[in-house]
Amino acid sequence: MEDARAAFSANTCSGCHGAETGTSLKQVLRRLPGTASDLSPFLKGVTLTDMCGISRTYSELERRRVDLCQLLSSTCTQINAEPRVTFAH
């Protein structure tokens, strides 16, 4: 039940852009000219305790890097055999 609640929350706007992931409204923060933008904890990596008291770790950029590496090392047959997955965006 707690995992279902966390998965649902992560696929809502306030899940990724709110307290659930330790993030303010923006994932990429404003910057001064000539300086690099800072990224949200959700993107860089953070461990938080959710409203059910469960510790959850988020590191979205690393998750996407791993997914891309797995995709690039897969054959077309392997890719076609994967079940379709839909995300909020």
PDB file of N, CA, C and O in Angstrom:
ATOM      1  N   MET A   1       0.823  -1.187   0.000  1.00  0.00           N
ATOM      2  CA  MET A   1       0.000   0.000   0.000  1.00  0.00           C
ATOM      3  C   MET A   1       0.872   1.258   0.000  1.00  0.00           C
ATOM      4  O   MET A   1       0.597   2.200  -0.744  1.00  0.00           O
ATOM      5  N   GLU A   2       1.941   1.281   0.844  1.00  0.00           N
ATOM      6  CA  GLU A   2       2.810   2.449   0.909  1.00  0.00           C
ATOM      7  C   GLU A   2       3.522   2.685  -0.417  1.00  0.00           C
ATOM      8  O   GLU A   2       3.690   3.832  -0.830  1.00  0.00           O
ATOM      9  N   ASP A   3       3.949   1.600  -1.100  1.00  0.00           N
ATOM     10  CA  ASP A   3       4.604   1.752  -2.393  1.00  0.00           C
ATOM     11  C   ASP A   3       3.643   2.277  -3.447  1.00  0.00           C
ATOM     12  O   ASP A   3       4.035   3.072  -4.301  1.00  0.00           O
ATOM     13  N   ALA A   4       2.392   1.844  -3.398  1.00  0.00           N
ATOM     14  CA  ALA A   4       1.389   2.335  -4.346  1.00  0.00           C
ATOM     15  C   ALA A   4       1.147   3.825  -4.130  1.00  0.00           C
ATOM     16  O   ALA A   4       1.024   4.582  -5.093  1.00  0.00           O
ATOM     17  N   ARG A   5       1.076   4.252  -2.858  1.00  0.00           N
ATOM     18  CA  ARG A   5       0.885   5.661  -2.557  1.00  0.00           C
ATOM     19  C   ARG A   5       2.062   6.479  -3.059  1.00  0.00           C
ATOM     20  O   ARG A   5       1.864   7.551  -3.630  1.00  0.00           O
ATOM     21  N   ALA A   6       3.295   5.992  -2.855  1.00  0.00           N
ATOM     22  CA  ALA A   6       4.488   6.709  -3.309  1.00  0.00           C
ATOM     23  C   ALA A   6       4.533   6.796  -4.831  1.00  0.00           C
ATOM     24  O   ALA A   6       4.871   7.844  -5.382  1.00  0.00           O
ATOM     25  N   ALA A   7       4.195   5.705  -5.514  1.00  0.00           N
ATOM     26  CA  ALA A   7       4.183   5.712  -6.984  1.00  0.00           C
ATOM     27  C   ALA A   7       3.134   6.682  -7.517  1.00  0.00           C
ATOM     28  O   ALA A   7       3.391   7.416  -8.470  1.00  0.00           O
ATOM     29  N   PHE A   8       1.962   6.685  -6.908  1.00  0.00           N
ATOM     30  CA  PHE A   8       0.914   7.619  -7.319  1.00  0.00           C
ATOM     31  C   PHE A   8       1.378   9.057  -7.117  1.00  0.00           C
ATOM     32  O   PHE A   8       1.242   9.895  -8.008  1.00  0.00           O
ATOM     33  N   SER A   9       1.921   9.329  -5.947  1.00  0.00           N
ATOM     34  CA  SER A   9       2.369  10.682  -5.623  1.00  0.00           C
ATOM     35  C   SER A   9       3.454  11.157  -6.580  1.00  0.00           C
ATOM     36  O   SER A   9       3.436  12.309  -7.012  1.00  0.00           O
ATOM     37  N   ALA A  10       4.396  10.283  -6.914  1.00  0.00           N
ATOM     38  CA  ALA A  10       5.484  10.663  -7.817  1.00  0.00           C
ATOM     39  C   ALA A  10       4.985  11.004  -9.211  1.00  0.00           C
ATOM     40  O   ALA A  10       5.676  11.702  -9.953  1.00  0.00           O
ATOM     41  N   ASN A  11       3.817  10.535  -9.579  1.00  0.00           N
ATOM     42  CA  ASN A  11       3.261  10.829 -10.899  1.00  0.00           C
ATOM     43  C   ASN A  11       2.247  11.968 -10.864  1.00  0.00           C
ATOM     44  O   ASN A  11       1.433  12.112 -11.776  1.00  0.00           O
ATOM     45  N   THR A  12       2.302  12.768  -9.815  1.00  0.00           N
ATOM     46  CA  THR A  12       1.483  13.977  -9.751  1.00  0.00           C
ATOM     47  C   THR A  12       2.419  15.173  -9.780  1.00  0.00           C
ATOM     48  O   THR A  12       3.606  15.038  -9.482  1.00  0.00           O
ATOM     49  N   CYS A  13       1.908  16.324 -10.128  1.00  0.00           N
ATOM     50  CA  CYS A  13       2.743  17.530 -10.181  1.00  0.00           C
ATOM     51  C   CYS A  13       3.382  17.824  -8.828  1.00  0.00           C
ATOM     52  O   CYS A  13       4.578  18.103  -8.752  1.00  0.00           O
ATOM     53  N   SER A  14       2.588  17.761  -7.761  1.00  0.00           N
ATOM     54  CA  SER A  14       3.131  18.101  -6.452  1.00  0.00           C
ATOM     55  C   SER A  14       4.015  16.982  -5.894  1.00  0.00           C
ATOM     56  O   SER A  14       4.727  17.189  -4.911  1.00  0.00           O
ATOM     57  N   GLY A  15       3.972  15.820  -6.504  1.00  0.00           N
ATOM     58  CA  GLY A  15       4.870  14.742  -6.087  1.00  0.00           C
ATOM     59  C   GLY A  15       6.295  15.031  -6.494  1.00  0.00           C
ATOM     60  O   GLY A  15       7.203  14.938  -5.668  1.00  0.00           O
ATOM     61  N   CYS A  16       6.514  15.382  -7.756  1.00  0.00           N
ATOM     62  CA  CYS A  16       7.865  15.704  -8.232  1.00  0.00           C
ATOM     63  C   CYS A  16       8.257  17.136  -7.908  1.00  0.00           C
ATOM     64  O   CYS A  16       9.443  17.431  -7.763  1.00  0.00           O
ATOM     65  N   HIS A  17       7.300  18.013  -7.793  1.00  0.00           N
ATOM     66  CA  HIS A  17       7.587  19.432  -7.572  1.00  0.00           C
ATOM     67  C   HIS A  17       7.131  19.859  -6.189  1.00  0.00           C
ATOM     68  O   HIS A  17       6.545  20.932  -6.039  1.00  0.00           O
ATOM     69  N   GLY A  18       7.386  19.049  -5.183  1.00  0.00           N
ATOM     70  CA  GLY A  18       6.926  19.379  -3.837  1.00  0.00           C
ATOM     71  C   GLY A  18       7.693  18.652  -2.757  1.00  0.00           C
ATOM     72  O   GLY A  18       8.795  18.150  -2.981  1.00  0.00           O
ATOM     73  N   ALA A  19       7.099  18.603  -1.592  1.00  0.00           N
ATOM     74  CA  ALA A  19       7.754  18.042  -0.408  1.00  0.00           C
ATOM     75  C   ALA A  19       8.082  16.561  -0.562  1.00  0.00           C
ATOM     76  O   ALA A  19       9.018  16.073   0.071  1.00  0.00           O
ATOM     77  N   GLU A  20       7.342  15.846  -1.377  1.00  0.00           N
ATOM     78  CA  GLU A  20       7.563  14.397  -1.546  1.00  0.00           C
ATOM     79  C   GLU A  20       8.999  14.083  -1.968  1.00  0.00           C
ATOM     80  O   GLU A  20       9.547  13.050  -1.584  1.00  0.00           O
ATOM     81  N   THR A  21       9.612  14.977  -2.762  1.00  0.00           N
ATOM     82  CA  THR A  21      10.965  14.758  -3.257  1.00  0.00           C
ATOM     83  C   THR A  21      11.950  15.811  -2.764  1.00  0.00           C
ATOM     84  O   THR A  21      13.073  15.881  -3.262  1.00  0.00           O
ATOM     85  N   GLY A  22      11.554  16.620  -1.809  1.00  0.00           N
ATOM     86  CA  GLY A  22      12.447  17.647  -1.277  1.00  0.00           C
ATOM     87  C   GLY A  22      12.749  18.740  -2.275  1.00  0.00           C
ATOM     88  O   GLY A  22      13.822  19.341  -2.237  1.00  0.00           O
ATOM     89  N   THR A  23      11.811  19.004  -3.169  1.00  0.00           N
ATOM     90  CA  THR A  23      12.024  19.936  -4.265  1.00  0.00           C
ATOM     91  C   THR A  23      11.064  21.104  -4.174  1.00  0.00           C
ATOM     92  O   THR A  23       9.893  20.945  -3.831  1.00  0.00           O
ATOM     93  N   SER A  24      11.584  22.287  -4.488  1.00  0.00           N
ATOM     94  CA  SER A  24      10.692  23.431  -4.625  1.00  0.00           C
ATOM     95  C   SER A  24       9.969  23.265  -5.958  1.00  0.00           C
ATOM     96  O   SER A  24      10.043  22.198  -6.566  1.00  0.00           O
ATOM     97  N   LEU A  25       9.299  24.264  -6.405  1.00  0.00           N
ATOM     98  CA  LEU A  25       8.528  24.159  -7.643  1.00  0.00           C
ATOM     99  C   LEU A  25       9.395  23.805  -8.846  1.00  0.00           C
ATOM    100  O   LEU A  25       8.942  23.091  -9.741  1.00  0.00           O
ATOM    101  N   LYS A  26      10.607  24.282  -8.881  1.00  0.00           N
ATOM    102  CA  LYS A  26      11.466  24.110 -10.064  1.00  0.00           C
ATOM    103  C   LYS A  26      12.526  23.034  -9.841  1.00  0.00           C
ATOM    104  O   LYS A  26      13.120  22.936  -8.768  1.00  0.00           O
ATOM    105  N   GLN A  27      12.747  22.233 -10.877  1.00  0.00           N
ATOM    106  CA  GLN A  27      13.791  21.208 -10.831  1.00  0.00           C
ATOM    107  C   GLN A  27      15.162  21.799 -11.161  1.00  0.00           C
ATOM    108  O   GLN A  27      16.181  21.351 -10.634  1.00  0.00           O
ATOM    109  N   VAL A  28      15.182  22.814 -12.041  1.00  0.00           N
ATOM    110  CA  VAL A  28      16.410  23.530 -12.379  1.00  0.00           C
ATOM    111  C   VAL A  28      16.233  24.946 -11.842  1.00  0.00           C
ATOM    112  O   VAL A  28      15.325  25.669 -12.253  1.00  0.00           O
ATOM    113  N   LEU A  29      17.109  25.329 -10.924  1.00  0.00           N
ATOM    114  CA  LEU A  29      16.938  26.588 -10.222  1.00  0.00           C
ATOM    115  C   LEU A  29      17.495  27.770 -11.023  1.00  0.00           C
ATOM    116  O   LEU A  29      18.376  27.611 -11.868  1.00  0.00           O
ATOM    117  N   ARG A  30      16.960  28.945 -10.735  1.00  0.00           N
ATOM    118  CA  ARG A  30      17.415  30.156 -11.413  1.00  0.00           C
ATOM    119  C   ARG A  30      18.883  30.397 -11.100  1.00  0.00           C
ATOM    120  O   ARG A  30      19.416  29.917 -10.100  1.00  0.00           O
ATOM    121  N   ARG A  31      19.516  31.153 -11.983  1.00  0.00           N
ATOM    122  CA  ARG A  31      20.949  31.411 -11.806  1.00  0.00           C
ATOM    123  C   ARG A  31      21.274  32.839 -12.220  1.00  0.00           C
ATOM    124  O   ARG A  31      20.482  33.499 -12.892  1.00  0.00           O
ATOM    125  N   LEU A  32      22.422  33.295 -11.818  1.00  0.00           N
ATOM    126  CA  LEU A  32      22.935  34.573 -12.270  1.00  0.00           C
ATOM    127  C   LEU A  32      23.650  34.360 -13.595  1.00  0.00           C
ATOM    128  O   LEU A  32      24.167  33.271 -13.842  1.00  0.00           O
ATOM    129  N   PRO A  33      23.691  35.370 -14.447  1.00  0.00           N
ATOM    130  CA  PRO A  33      24.414  35.224 -15.720  1.00  0.00           C
ATOM    131  C   PRO A  33      25.861  34.784 -15.480  1.00  0.00           C
ATOM    132  O   PRO A  33      26.539  35.291 -14.587  1.00  0.00           O
ATOM    133  N   GLY A  34      26.307  33.848 -16.282  1.00  0.00           N
ATOM    134  CA  GLY A  34      27.684  33.366 -16.185  1.00  0.00           C
ATOM    135  C   GLY A  34      27.910  32.295 -15.132  1.00  0.00           C
ATOM    136  O   GLY A  34      29.040  31.843 -14.953  1.00  0.00           O
ATOM    137  N   THR A  35      26.860  31.878 -14.431  1.00  0.00           N
ATOM    138  CA  THR A  35      27.005  30.823 -13.430  1.00  0.00           C
ATOM    139  C   THR A  35      26.126  29.634 -13.806  1.00  0.00           C
ATOM    140  O   THR A  35      25.150  29.776 -14.542  1.00  0.00           O
ATOM    141  N   ALA A  36      26.481  28.479 -13.299  1.00  0.00           N
ATOM    142  CA  ALA A  36      25.702  27.263 -13.588  1.00  0.00           C
ATOM    143  C   ALA A  36      24.442  27.241 -12.719  1.00  0.00           C
ATOM    144  O   ALA A  36      24.452  27.705 -11.579  1.00  0.00           O
ATOM    145  N   SER A  37      23.379  26.705 -13.268  1.00  0.00           N
ATOM    146  CA  SER A  37      22.149  26.514 -12.497  1.00  0.00           C
ATOM    147  C   SER A  37      22.334  25.360 -11.525  1.00  0.00           C
ATOM    148  O   SER A  37      23.008  24.378 -11.835  1.00  0.00           O
ATOM    149  N   ASP A  38      21.737  25.483 -10.359  1.00  0.00           N
ATOM    150  CA  ASP A  38      21.740  24.363  -9.416  1.00  0.00           C
ATOM    151  C   ASP A  38      20.536  23.480  -9.732  1.00  0.00           C
ATOM    152  O   ASP A  38      19.526  23.954 -10.252  1.00  0.00           O
ATOM    153  N   LEU A  39      20.651  22.220  -9.419  1.00  0.00           N
ATOM    154  CA  LEU A  39      19.579  21.264  -9.672  1.00  0.00           C
ATOM    155  C   LEU A  39      18.914  20.876  -8.356  1.00  0.00           C
ATOM    156  O   LEU A  39      19.518  20.971  -7.288  1.00  0.00           O
ATOM    157  N   SER A  40      17.678  20.443  -8.451  1.00  0.00           N
ATOM    158  CA  SER A  40      16.922  20.039  -7.268  1.00  0.00           C
ATOM    159  C   SER A  40      17.520  18.772  -6.657  1.00  0.00           C
ATOM    160  O   SER A  40      18.213  18.016  -7.338  1.00  0.00           O
ATOM    161  N   PRO A  41      17.249  18.546  -5.374  1.00  0.00           N
ATOM    162  CA  PRO A  41      17.704  17.300  -4.740  1.00  0.00           C
ATOM    163  C   PRO A  41      17.152  16.063  -5.453  1.00  0.00           C
ATOM    164  O   PRO A  41      17.840  15.046  -5.537  1.00  0.00           O
ATOM    165  N   PHE A  42      15.931  16.134  -5.963  1.00  0.00           N
ATOM    166  CA  PHE A  42      15.321  15.021  -6.692  1.00  0.00           C
ATOM    167  C   PHE A  42      16.179  14.618  -7.883  1.00  0.00           C
ATOM    168  O   PHE A  42      16.335  13.427  -8.152  1.00  0.00           O
ATOM    169  N   LEU A  43      16.734  15.579  -8.595  1.00  0.00           N
ATOM    170  CA  LEU A  43      17.578  15.279  -9.745  1.00  0.00           C
ATOM    171  C   LEU A  43      18.961  14.795  -9.329  1.00  0.00           C
ATOM    172  O   LEU A  43      19.473  13.832  -9.900  1.00  0.00           O
ATOM    173  N   LYS A  44      19.576  15.448  -8.342  1.00  0.00           N
ATOM    174  CA  LYS A  44      20.953  15.143  -7.942  1.00  0.00           C
ATOM    175  C   LYS A  44      21.064  13.935  -7.043  1.00  0.00           C
ATOM    176  O   LYS A  44      22.051  13.203  -7.107  1.00  0.00           O
ATOM    177  N   GLY A  45      20.069  13.717  -6.208  1.00  0.00           N
ATOM    178  CA  GLY A  45      20.095  12.592  -5.278  1.00  0.00           C
ATOM    179  C   GLY A  45      19.812  13.037  -3.861  1.00  0.00           C
ATOM    180  O   GLY A  45      20.487  13.917  -3.326  1.00  0.00           O
ATOM    181  N   VAL A  46      18.812  12.425  -3.257  1.00  0.00           N
ATOM    182  CA  VAL A  46      18.429  12.754  -1.890  1.00  0.00           C
ATOM    183  C   VAL A  46      17.667  11.571  -1.301  1.00  0.00           C
ATOM    184  O   VAL A  46      16.958  10.864  -2.018  1.00  0.00           O
ATOM    185  N   THR A  47      17.814  11.360   0.000  1.00  0.00           N
ATOM    186  CA  THR A  47      17.029  10.357   0.713  1.00  0.00           C
ATOM    187  C   THR A  47      16.134  11.093   1.701  1.00  0.00           C
ATOM    188  O   THR A  47      16.610  11.882   2.517  1.00  0.00           O
ATOM    189  N   LEU A  48      14.838  10.828   1.621  1.00  0.00           N
ATOM    190  CA  LEU A  48      13.848  11.493   2.462  1.00  0.00           C
ATOM    191  C   LEU A  48      12.932  10.458   3.094  1.00  0.00           C
ATOM    192  O   LEU A  48      12.814   9.336   2.602  1.00  0.00           O
ATOM    193  N   THR A  49      12.292  10.841   4.177  1.00  0.00           N
ATOM    194  CA  THR A  49      11.277  10.006   4.796  1.00  0.00           C
ATOM    195  C   THR A  49       9.923  10.503   4.332  1.00  0.00           C
ATOM    196  O   THR A  49       9.599  11.678   4.500  1.00  0.00           O
ATOM    197  N   ASP A  50       9.123   9.608   3.744  1.00  0.00           N
ATOM    198  CA  ASP A  50       7.822  10.027   3.215  1.00  0.00           C
ATOM    199  C   ASP A  50       6.770  10.089   4.323  1.00  0.00           C
ATOM    200  O   ASP A  50       7.067   9.825   5.488  1.00  0.00           O
ATOM    201  N   MET A  51       5.543  10.439   3.950  1.00  0.00           N
ATOM    202  CA  MET A  51       4.488  10.628   4.938  1.00  0.00           C
ATOM    203  C   MET A  51       4.076   9.334   5.636  1.00  0.00           C
ATOM    204  O   MET A  51       3.377   9.375   6.649  1.00  0.00           O
ATOM    205  N   CYS A  52       4.502   8.183   5.104  1.00  0.00           N
ATOM    206  CA  CYS A  52       4.225   6.899   5.753  1.00  0.00           C
ATOM    207  C   CYS A  52       5.380   6.465   6.661  1.00  0.00           C
ATOM    208  O   CYS A  52       5.329   5.399   7.275  1.00  0.00           O
ATOM    209  N   GLY A  53       6.429   7.306   6.740  1.00  0.00           N
ATOM    210  CA  GLY A  53       7.581   6.985   7.568  1.00  0.00           C
ATOM    211  C   GLY A  53       8.605   6.092   6.886  1.00  0.00           C
ATOM    212  O   GLY A  53       9.490   5.549   7.547  1.00  0.00           O
ATOM    213  N   ILE A  54       8.496   5.933   5.574  1.00  0.00           N
ATOM    214  CA  ILE A  54       9.410   5.078   4.817  1.00  0.00           C
ATOM    215  C   ILE A  54      10.489   5.945   4.180  1.00  0.00           C
ATOM    216  O   ILE A  54      10.189   6.969   3.567  1.00  0.00           O
ATOM    217  N   SER A  55      11.740   5.535   4.326  1.00  0.00           N
ATOM    218  CA  SER A  55      12.870   6.246   3.729  1.00  0.00           C
ATOM    219  C   SER A  55      12.943   5.896   2.239  1.00  0.00           C
ATOM    220  O   SER A  55      12.975   4.724   1.865  1.00  0.00           O
ATOM    221  N   ARG A  56      12.968   6.926   1.404  1.00  0.00           N
ATOM    222  CA  ARG A  56      13.027   6.721  -0.050  1.00  0.00           C
ATOM    223  C   ARG A  56      14.160   7.558  -0.631  1.00  0.00           C
ATOM    224  O   ARG A  56      14.362   8.705  -0.233  1.00  0.00           O
ATOM    225  N   THR A  57      14.895   6.978  -1.573  1.00  0.00           N
ATOM    226  CA  THR A  57      15.998   7.672  -2.214  1.00  0.00           C
ATOM    227  C   THR A  57      15.612   8.018  -3.642  1.00  0.00           C
ATOM    228  O   THR A  57      15.098   7.181  -4.385  1.00  0.00           O
ATOM    229  N   TYR A  58      15.872   9.276  -4.015  1.00  0.00           N
ATOM    230  CA  TYR A  58      15.615   9.756  -5.366  1.00  0.00           C
ATOM    231  C   TYR A  58      16.933  10.231  -5.954  1.00  0.00           C
ATOM    232  O   TYR A  58      17.710  10.910  -5.282  1.00  0.00           O
ATOM    233  N   SER A  59      17.186   9.878  -7.205  1.00  0.00           N
ATOM    234  CA  SER A  59      18.354  10.329  -7.957  1.00  0.00           C
ATOM    235  C   SER A  59      17.992  10.212  -9.432  1.00  0.00           C
ATOM    236  O   SER A  59      18.469   9.317 -10.130  1.00  0.00           O
ATOM    237  N   GLU A  60      17.151  11.116  -9.892  1.00  0.00           N
ATOM    238  CA  GLU A  60      16.536  11.006 -11.215  1.00  0.00           C
ATOM    239  C   GLU A  60      17.549  11.020 -12.350  1.00  0.00           C
ATOM    240  O   GLU A  60      17.394  10.266 -13.311  1.00  0.00           O
ATOM    241  N   LEU A  61      18.574  11.849 -12.269  1.00  0.00           N
ATOM    242  CA  LEU A  61      19.568  11.873 -13.349  1.00  0.00           C
ATOM    243  C   LEU A  61      20.315  10.552 -13.446  1.00  0.00           C
ATOM    244  O   LEU A  61      20.575  10.069 -14.548  1.00  0.00           O
ATOM    245  N   GLU A  62      20.665   9.960 -12.304  1.00  0.00           N
ATOM    246  CA  GLU A  62      21.337   8.659 -12.319  1.00  0.00           C
ATOM    247  C   GLU A  62      20.408   7.576 -12.843  1.00  0.00           C
ATOM    248  O   GLU A  62      20.849   6.705 -13.593  1.00  0.00           O
ATOM    249  N   ARG A  63      19.121   7.608 -12.465  1.00  0.00           N
ATOM    250  CA  ARG A  63      18.156   6.624 -12.960  1.00  0.00           C
ATOM    251  C   ARG A  63      18.054   6.713 -14.480  1.00  0.00           C
ATOM    252  O   ARG A  63      18.031   5.690 -15.164  1.00  0.00           O
ATOM    253  N   ARG A  64      17.992   7.929 -15.003  1.00  0.00           N
ATOM    254  CA  ARG A  64      17.889   8.099 -16.453  1.00  0.00           C
ATOM    255  C   ARG A  64      19.163   7.670 -17.166  1.00  0.00           C
ATOM    256  O   ARG A  64      19.100   7.136 -18.273  1.00  0.00           O
ATOM    257  N   ARG A  65      20.340   7.898 -16.537  1.00  0.00           N
ATOM    258  CA  ARG A  65      21.605   7.469 -17.132  1.00  0.00           C
ATOM    259  C   ARG A  65      21.627   5.948 -17.256  1.00  0.00           C
ATOM    260  O   ARG A  65      22.003   5.410 -18.298  1.00  0.00           O
ATOM    261  N   VAL A  66      21.226   5.261 -16.195  1.00  0.00           N
ATOM    262  CA  VAL A  66      21.196   3.795 -16.201  1.00  0.00           C
ATOM    263  C   VAL A  66      20.211   3.294 -17.254  1.00  0.00           C
ATOM    264  O   VAL A  66      20.531   2.378 -18.012  1.00  0.00           O
ATOM    265  N   ASP A  67      19.024   3.880 -17.307  1.00  0.00           N
ATOM    266  CA  ASP A  67      18.029   3.473 -18.313  1.00  0.00           C
ATOM    267  C   ASP A  67      18.563   3.648 -19.727  1.00  0.00           C
ATOM    268  O   ASP A  67      18.378   2.773 -20.574  1.00  0.00           O
ATOM    269  N   LEU A  68      19.229   4.779 -19.990  1.00  0.00           N
ATOM    270  CA  LEU A  68      19.759   5.035 -21.331  1.00  0.00           C
ATOM    271  C   LEU A  68      20.864   4.046 -21.681  1.00  0.00           C
ATOM    272  O   LEU A  68      20.908   3.542 -22.803  1.00  0.00           O
ATOM    273  N   CYS A  69      21.755   3.762 -20.736  1.00  0.00           N
ATOM    274  CA  CYS A  69      22.822   2.786 -20.991  1.00  0.00           C
ATOM    275  C   CYS A  69      22.252   1.404 -21.282  1.00  0.00           C
ATOM    276  O   CYS A  69      22.740   0.700 -22.166  1.00  0.00           O
ATOM    277  N   GLN A  70      21.216   1.016 -20.538  1.00  0.00           N
ATOM    278  CA  GLN A  70      20.581  -0.279 -20.794  1.00  0.00           C
ATOM    279  C   GLN A  70      19.924  -0.299 -22.167  1.00  0.00           C
ATOM    280  O   GLN A  70      20.005  -1.299 -22.880  1.00  0.00           O
ATOM    281  N   LEU A  71      19.279   0.793 -22.540  1.00  0.00           N
ATOM    282  CA  LEU A  71      18.640   0.877 -23.850  1.00  0.00           C
ATOM    283  C   LEU A  71      19.673   0.772 -24.968  1.00  0.00           C
ATOM    284  O   LEU A  71      19.461   0.050 -25.942  1.00  0.00           O
ATOM    285  N   LEU A  72      20.781   1.485 -24.834  1.00  0.00           N
ATOM    286  CA  LEU A  72      21.809   1.490 -25.875  1.00  0.00           C
ATOM    287  C   LEU A  72      22.494   0.136 -26.040  1.00  0.00           C
ATOM    288  O   LEU A  72      23.027  -0.162 -27.109  1.00  0.00           O
ATOM    289  N   SER A  73      22.484  -0.680 -24.995  1.00  0.00           N
ATOM    290  CA  SER A  73      23.123  -1.990 -25.094  1.00  0.00           C
ATOM    291  C   SER A  73      22.126  -3.104 -25.438  1.00  0.00           C
ATOM    292  O   SER A  73      22.487  -4.281 -25.440  1.00  0.00           O
ATOM    293  N   SER A  74      20.875  -2.734 -25.728  1.00  0.00           N
ATOM    294  CA  SER A  74      19.840  -3.719 -26.052  1.00  0.00           C
ATOM    295  C   SER A  74      19.682  -3.889 -27.551  1.00  0.00           C
ATOM    296  O   SER A  74      19.945  -2.971 -28.327  1.00  0.00           O
ATOM    297  N   THR A  75      19.248  -5.081 -27.945  1.00  0.00           N
ATOM    298  CA  THR A  75      18.926  -5.322 -29.349  1.00  0.00           C
ATOM    299  C   THR A  75      17.490  -4.868 -29.614  1.00  0.00           C
ATOM    300  O   THR A  75      16.720  -4.655 -28.677  1.00  0.00           O
ATOM    301  N   CYS A  76      17.136  -4.721 -30.875  1.00  0.00           N
ATOM    302  CA  CYS A  76      15.765  -4.342 -31.227  1.00  0.00           C
ATOM    303  C   CYS A  76      14.767  -5.375 -30.710  1.00  0.00           C
ATOM    304  O   CYS A  76      13.679  -5.010 -30.265  1.00  0.00           O
ATOM    305  N   THR A  77      15.118  -6.646 -30.760  1.00  0.00           N
ATOM    306  CA  THR A  77      14.236  -7.702 -30.268  1.00  0.00           C
ATOM    307  C   THR A  77      13.996  -7.546 -28.769  1.00  0.00           C
ATOM    308  O   THR A  77      12.865  -7.689 -28.304  1.00  0.00           O
ATOM    309  N   GLN A  78      15.044  -7.256 -28.019  1.00  0.00           N
ATOM    310  CA  GLN A  78      14.894  -7.052 -26.578  1.00  0.00           C
ATOM    311  C   GLN A  78      14.022  -5.832 -26.279  1.00  0.00           C
ATOM    312  O   GLN A  78      13.181  -5.868 -25.381  1.00  0.00           O
ATOM    313  N   ILE A  79      14.225  -4.771 -27.025  1.00  0.00           N
ATOM    314  CA  ILE A  79      13.440  -3.549 -26.816  1.00  0.00           C
ATOM    315  C   ILE A  79      11.971  -3.800 -27.130  1.00  0.00           C
ATOM    316  O   ILE A  79      11.094  -3.372 -26.380  1.00  0.00           O
ATOM    317  N   ASN A  80      11.699  -4.489 -28.230  1.00  0.00           N
ATOM    318  CA  ASN A  80      10.317  -4.777 -28.618  1.00  0.00           C
ATOM    319  C   ASN A  80       9.613  -5.698 -27.628  1.00  0.00           C
ATOM    320  O   ASN A  80       8.386  -5.675 -27.531  1.00  0.00           O
ATOM    321  N   ALA A  81      10.373  -6.507 -26.893  1.00  0.00           N
ATOM    322  CA  ALA A  81       9.786  -7.439 -25.924  1.00  0.00           C
ATOM    323  C   ALA A  81       9.428  -6.747 -24.602  1.00  0.00           C
ATOM    324  O   ALA A  81       8.693  -7.308 -23.789  1.00  0.00           O
ATOM    325  N   GLU A  82       9.942  -5.542 -24.389  1.00  0.00           N
ATOM    326  CA  GLU A  82       9.671  -4.812 -23.139  1.00  0.00           C
ATOM    327  C   GLU A  82       8.213  -4.363 -23.098  1.00  0.00           C
ATOM    328  O   GLU A  82       7.664  -3.950 -24.120  1.00  0.00           O
ATOM    329  N   PRO A  83       7.587  -4.438 -21.935  1.00  0.00           N
ATOM    330  CA  PRO A  83       6.216  -3.925 -21.830  1.00  0.00           C
ATOM    331  C   PRO A  83       6.194  -2.407 -21.943  1.00  0.00           C
ATOM    332  O   PRO A  83       7.144  -1.731 -21.547  1.00  0.00           O
ATOM    333  N   ARG A  84       5.106  -1.880 -22.484  1.00  0.00           N
ATOM    334  CA  ARG A  84       4.978  -0.423 -22.609  1.00  0.00           C
ATOM    335  C   ARG A  84       4.818   0.186 -21.228  1.00  0.00           C
ATOM    336  O   ARG A  84       4.098  -0.340 -20.380  1.00  0.00           O
ATOM    337  N   VAL A  85       5.489   1.285 -21.018  1.00  0.00           N
ATOM    338  CA  VAL A  85       5.414   2.011 -19.755  1.00  0.00           C
ATOM    339  C   VAL A  85       5.018   3.436 -20.058  1.00  0.00           C
ATOM    340  O   VAL A  85       5.550   4.053 -20.981  1.00  0.00           O
ATOM    341  N   THR A  86       4.082   3.964 -19.281  1.00  0.00           N
ATOM    342  CA  THR A  86       3.690   5.363 -19.466  1.00  0.00           C
ATOM    343  C   THR A  86       4.037   6.143 -18.212  1.00  0.00           C
ATOM    344  O   THR A  86       3.919   5.639 -17.095  1.00  0.00           O
ATOM    345  N   PHE A  87       4.461   7.364 -18.411  1.00  0.00           N
ATOM    346  CA  PHE A  87       4.835   8.253 -17.320  1.00  0.00           C
ATOM    347  C   PHE A  87       4.028   9.537 -17.432  1.00  0.00           C
ATOM    348  O   PHE A  87       3.422   9.825 -18.464  1.00  0.00           O
ATOM    349  N   ALA A  88       4.034  10.292 -16.356  1.00  0.00           N
ATOM    350  CA  ALA A  88       3.313  11.560 -16.363  1.00  0.00           C
ATOM    351  C   ALA A  88       3.851  12.491 -17.443  1.00  0.00           C
ATOM    352  O   ALA A  88       3.076  13.186 -18.101  1.00  0.00           O
ATOM    353  N   HIS A  89       5.169  12.513 -17.631  1.00  0.00           N
ATOM    354  CA  HIS A  89       5.836  13.293 -18.691  1.00  0.00           C
ATOM    355  C   HIS A  89       7.269  12.932 -18.782  1.00  0.00           C
ATOM    356  O   HIS A  89       7.993  13.482 -19.613  1.00  0.00           O
TER     357      HIS A  89
END
